Amino acid sequence: MSDEYDLDAGPDPATVAAAAAETDFETSNSGADDELSPVYAVGIGPGNLEYLTPRGERAIREADVVVGFSTVVEFIEDRTDADLLTCGYKDEAAALEAFGERVAAGERGTAVLMGDPNHSGYQFVGKVQDAVASALESASASESSSESADSPVRVVPGISSLQLAASRARTPMEDTEFVTLHKSGSLASDMDRLAAAVENRHLLVLPRPYDRMPGDIADFLLEQGADGDLEALVLEKLTHDDEQCHRFTLDELAVYAGGTGPEETPFSDLIVLAVRQPVPVE
């Protein structure tokens, strides 16, 4: 995978993942030698494996090779005999390149992501798709093939901490604005969406550790004219044994604005912020 992503200038790998609808790859599981098996991008849930779906578990169990961040793979390592390619941000490109090469060689591959890939996971999905496509293209070129192979990546959705937060905060999704800040690059347009929605809709926000945490978001919303008495819930480590719900008003939460590291915030990086609009009870 040779491309370098500059997330402030582009291309954003999330646009690779969202560039086109999936092709139907169910027929590609027939086992014919000239057909590619799908590569699965599986959401493993919020960390408690009771929320790992049976379909996601099967994709993990049947894989020859699994790739993902170390903090994600550790949750499912006992659910598969696959080779595990773990990475952090610094060695992500190398791990994905190795994963793509093994898929191109005919192995069944599964990438794992925390929660649901459709909620702030598209940057990683795009990198997986790019790595697989590059490896398939290289393999086709070495075989002097005139046909270019498509990247057979299918997303297997999971249960997101966002869904758990909506349940805990009782914020129906149809009445709620969801914004993820848990990504690299500029957040200006995302913050503008929050400011536009806070007047009349609930908010569910995935903060970005550690420069756009709940206190920073509350402070920004107040600057944009939000009501300081709005209820704000910081839902932390959802489904884990040490799950907590911290309750504030926006005014109270804004006290925690500022800081860029874990030592400068009372919250962990496993959080969802819910801001509730008052709901009249008839």
C-alpha positions, -999 to +999 in steps of 0.1 A: +000+000+000+020+029-013-004+058-010+002+083+019-030+098+033-029+135+042-062+137+061-061+175+060-056+177+023-069+143+011-075+117+000-094+105+031-095+067+031-131+069+043-140+082+008-126+049-006-149+029+015-179+051+007-172+055-030-197+029-042-223+005-030-212-031-023-213-056-050-232-088-042-205-112-033-226-140-019-222-160-051-184-156-047-185-180-018-192-209-041-156-221-039-148-219-076-111-215-081-115-184-102-137-166-078-125-144-049-139-150-014-152-118+003-129-100+027-150-091+058-148-059+078-164-070+111-177-048+139-170-068+171-192-046+193-184-023+222-160-048+240-184-072+257-185-102+235-221-108+243-227-081+217-207-099+190-232-110+163-232-146+152-225-135+116-195-115+127-182-144+148-185-168+118-165-144+096-138-143+123-138-180+130-136-190+093-108-166+084-073-177+075-059-143+085-073-115+107-061-080+108-069-052+133-056-029+160-041-048+189-067-034+213-095-049+191-079-082+182-073-091+218-111-093+223-116-120+197-083-139+196-098-169+214-126-171+188-104-181+159-075-202+148-065-176+121-032-159+120-035-126+137-019-095+122-020-068+149-010-032+146-011+003+160-011+035+141+027+034+134+027+000+118-008+000+104+003+003+068+027-026+070+001-049+087-025-040+060+000-046+032+008-081+046-029-088+050-036-077+014-009-099+000-023-130+018-058-123+005-044-119-030-027-153-025-061-169-019-065-168+019-097-158+035-093-125+053-112-107+080-105-072+094-119-064+128-131-031+142-145-020+175-182-014+175-199-010+141-177-001+111-205+022+099-199+044+130-165+061+126-149+030+111-148+039+075-112+053+075-100+018+085-124+001+061-111+023+033-075+014+042-083-023+042-101-020+008-072-001-006-046-026+007-066-056-008-072-038-041-035-029-044-024-065-037-049-079-062-038-055-088-001-064-082-010-101-084-029-096-117+000-076-132+025-103-123+003-129-139+001-107-171-037-106-167-056-080-186-084-082-161-083-061-129-098-077-098-123-058-077-117-054-040-142-079-024-147-061+009-180-066+027-190-048+059-205-069+086-222-044+109-219-048+147-234-033+178-220+002+184-215+020+217-236+046+199-266+023+200-260+015+236-257+052+244-290+059+226-306+032+247-291+044+280-299+081+273-333+073+258-326+094+227-345+079+198-324+079+167-350+095+145-349+125+169-312+126+173-282+141+154-252+118+154-218+131+148-185+113+150-154+133+159-134+100+164-114+104+132-083+121+119-083+154+100-104+185+102-135+185+124-149+219+113-179+207+094-188+181+121-187+208+148-209+230+126-235+202+123-236+199+161-241+237+165-269+236+139-287+207+156-284+215+193-314+239+193-340+212+185-325+177+184-308+154+208-271+149+201-250+118+202-213+124+198-183+102+196-155+125+210-119+124+198-093+116+224-079+138+236-082+172+219-120+171+214-134+156+246-168+162+262-158+194+280-145+209+247-177+200+229-199+215+257-178+247+257-181+250+219-219+245+220-222+272+247-202+296+225-227+288+197-256+298+219-268+265+233-288+264+265-264+258+294-291+239+313-294+211+287-287+177+302-254+162+291-245+125+298-210+112+294-214+074+289-182+057+296-171+021+289-205+009+278-212-029+284-179-032+303-178-042+340-168-006+350-194+012+328-204+046+342-229+074+334-217+109+344-245+134+345-240+172+339-256+203+325-237+218+296-225+246+318-211+220+343-195+199+316-178+229+300-156+232+331-136+203+318-127+220+285-091+222+274-062+197+274-047+174+249-038+143+269-053+116+291-040+133+323-060+165+315-095+150+314-115+129+340-128+107+312-114+078+293-112+074+256-142+049+256-170+074+258-201+087+241-216+121+248-253+125+248-270+159+250-307+157+256-334+181+246-362+185+271-391+161+262-425+174+273-446+147+289-483+151+282 
